[in-house]
Amino acid sequence: MYTRTLDNQFIFVVVRGDMQMSEAKLRNLVGDVHAATADEISKAGAAAGYASPVGLKNALIVVDDLIPQSPNLAAGANETGYHLLNTNCGRDYSPEVVAD
């Protein structure tokens, strides 16, 4: 979870658990970012450690290009202690950006 420096836009990045996100690639896509603060995470409707793009408010959702091809993933439920099963990109949330 990041915040774009230019306009304070909350950015939620979705990658599979077996992948690693590149901050350099993210910056190339959306501009300069910094790690989201606890307050920024909470305002977006997420819960650190249990976050997902499902149901977020005012968030730019960026997904790795493997996510739309990966059905029925586990994700956080945006509530401490809970997870969602069988989440699907396009059905449960809509990304604004899909990229490598």
C-alpha positions as CSV (number, residue, x, y, z in Angstrom):
1,M,0.0,0.0,0.0
2,Y,1.4,3.3,-1.1
3,T,0.5,7.0,-1.4
4,R,1.3,9.0,-4.5
5,T,3.4,12.0,-3.5
6,L,2.0,14.4,-6.1
7,D,-1.7,14.2,-5.0
8,N,-1.8,11.9,-1.9
9,Q,-3.8,9.3,-3.9
10,F,-3.9,6.0,-2.0
11,I,-2.5,3.2,-4.2
12,F,-3.2,-0.5,-3.5
13,V,-1.0,-2.9,-5.4
14,V,-2.0,-6.5,-5.9
15,V,0.6,-9.2,-6.6
16,R,0.4,-12.9,-6.0
17,G,2.0,-14.1,-2.8
18,D,4.8,-15.9,-4.8
19,M,5.8,-12.7,-6.6
20,Q,7.6,-9.6,-5.5
21,M,6.6,-6.1,-6.4
22,S,9.1,-3.7,-8.0
23,E,8.9,-0.2,-6.6
24,A,10.7,1.1,-9.6
25,K,8.1,-0.3,-12.0
26,L,5.3,1.1,-9.8
27,R,6.9,4.6,-9.9
28,N,7.1,4.3,-13.7
29,L,3.4,3.6,-13.8
30,V,2.0,6.1,-11.3
31,G,4.8,8.5,-10.3
32,D,6.7,9.1,-7.1
33,V,5.2,7.1,-4.1
34,H,5.9,6.5,-0.4
35,A,4.7,3.7,1.8
36,A,1.2,4.5,3.1
37,T,0.8,5.5,6.7
38,A,-1.4,3.7,9.1
39,D,-3.9,6.6,8.9
40,E,-3.9,6.5,5.1
41,I,-4.5,2.8,5.1
42,S,-7.4,3.1,7.6
43,K,-9.0,6.0,5.6
44,A,-9.0,3.8,2.5
45,G,-10.9,1.1,4.4
46,A,-8.1,-1.4,4.6
47,A,-6.5,-3.1,7.6
48,A,-2.8,-3.6,7.6
49,G,-1.9,-7.3,7.5
50,Y,-5.4,-8.1,6.3
51,A,-5.9,-5.8,3.4
52,S,-7.3,-6.4,-0.1
53,P,-8.6,-4.3,-2.9
54,V,-12.2,-5.5,-2.2
55,G,-14.3,-2.6,-1.0
56,L,-11.6,0.0,-0.8
57,K,-12.6,3.7,-0.9
58,N,-10.9,6.3,-3.1
59,A,-8.0,3.9,-4.0
60,L,-6.1,3.5,-7.2
61,I,-5.9,-0.3,-7.7
62,V,-2.9,-1.5,-9.6
63,V,-2.6,-5.2,-10.3
64,D,0.2,-7.4,-11.7
65,D,-0.7,-8.8,-15.1
66,L,-0.8,-12.3,-13.7
67,I,-3.7,-11.5,-11.3
68,P,-6.5,-11.4,-13.9
69,Q,-5.3,-14.9,-15.1
70,S,-5.2,-16.3,-11.5
71,P,-8.7,-17.3,-10.3
72,N,-9.9,-17.9,-6.8
73,L,-7.1,-16.2,-4.8
74,A,-7.0,-15.7,-1.0
75,A,-7.0,-12.0,0.1
76,G,-7.4,-10.0,3.2
77,A,-10.9,-9.1,4.3
78,N,-10.0,-5.5,5.4
79,E,-10.8,-6.6,8.9
80,T,-8.2,-7.7,11.4
81,G,-8.1,-11.5,11.8
82,Y,-10.1,-12.3,8.6
83,H,-9.4,-13.3,5.0
84,L,-11.5,-13.8,1.9
85,L,-11.3,-17.0,-0.2
86,N,-11.9,-17.2,-3.9
87,T,-11.5,-13.6,-4.8
88,N,-11.3,-12.7,-8.5
89,C,-10.1,-9.6,-10.3
90,G,-12.9,-8.2,-12.4
91,R,-15.7,-9.8,-10.3
92,D,-14.8,-8.7,-6.8
93,Y,-12.8,-5.5,-7.6
94,S,-11.9,-3.6,-10.7
95,P,-8.3,-2.4,-11.2
96,E,-7.5,0.9,-12.9
97,V,-4.1,-0.3,-13.9
98,V,-3.0,-3.8,-15.0
99,A,0.8,-4.1,-15.7
100,D,3.9,-6.1,-15.2
